[in-house]
Amino acid sequence: MKPKIFAKPREIKAAQIEAGLIQQELAEFAGTQSSWLSPIQSGKVSPSLKLAKRICRVLGKDFNDIFFVQYGDSANKEGDIAIILHNTPETLQNRSERTKGAIR
């Protein structure tokens, strides 16, 4: 199942305030429309990975600070996004080692 990306509403709003941007400016700098940004910020709509990364860049935040990934009914707020963003052998190996430790 394809993962969906969702905003952490409180965290993204705090990052927007910290950056001193109104919603219109954030949308403009991220390359989207304000009317599309609002449902993303509230967690009602899943943005593309490309748009989520642009929002992070505009706000000066890491992906996991303001977004999380959901697979079906389960949400993973930490590890799985590393595979999407940085699918390297080292990342996969580290994930595999963490999973093995958790199963034992």
Secondary structure in CASP SS format (residue, H / E / C, confidence):
PFRMAT SS
TARGET T0000
AUTHOR 0000-0000-0000
METHOD secondary structure of the structure
MODEL  1
M C 1.00
K C 1.00
P C 1.00
K E 1.00
I E 1.00
F E 1.00
A E 1.00
K C 1.00
P H 1.00
R H 1.00
E H 1.00
I H 1.00
K H 1.00
A H 1.00
A H 1.00
Q H 1.00
I H 1.00
E H 1.00
A H 1.00
G C 1.00
L C 1.00
I C 1.00
Q H 1.00
Q H 1.00
E H 1.00
L H 1.00
A H 1.00
E H 1.00
F H 1.00
A H 1.00
G C 1.00
T C 1.00
Q C 1.00
S H 1.00
S H 1.00
W H 1.00
L H 1.00
S H 1.00
P H 1.00
I H 1.00
Q H 1.00
S C 1.00
G C 1.00
K C 1.00
V C 1.00
S C 1.00
P C 1.00
S C 1.00
L H 1.00
K H 1.00
L H 1.00
A H 1.00
K H 1.00
R H 1.00
I H 1.00
C H 1.00
R H 1.00
V H 1.00
L H 1.00
G C 1.00
K C 1.00
D C 1.00
F H 1.00
N H 1.00
D H 1.00
I H 1.00
F E 1.00
F E 1.00
V E 1.00
Q E 1.00
Y E 1.00
G C 1.00
D C 1.00
S E 1.00
A E 1.00
N E 1.00
K C 1.00
E C 1.00
G C 1.00
D H 1.00
I H 1.00
A H 1.00
I H 1.00
I H 1.00
L H 1.00
H C 1.00
N C 1.00
T C 1.00
P H 1.00
E H 1.00
T H 1.00
L H 1.00
Q H 1.00
N H 1.00
R H 1.00
S H 1.00
E H 1.00
R H 1.00
T H 1.00
K H 1.00
G H 1.00
A H 1.00
I H 1.00
R C 1.00
END
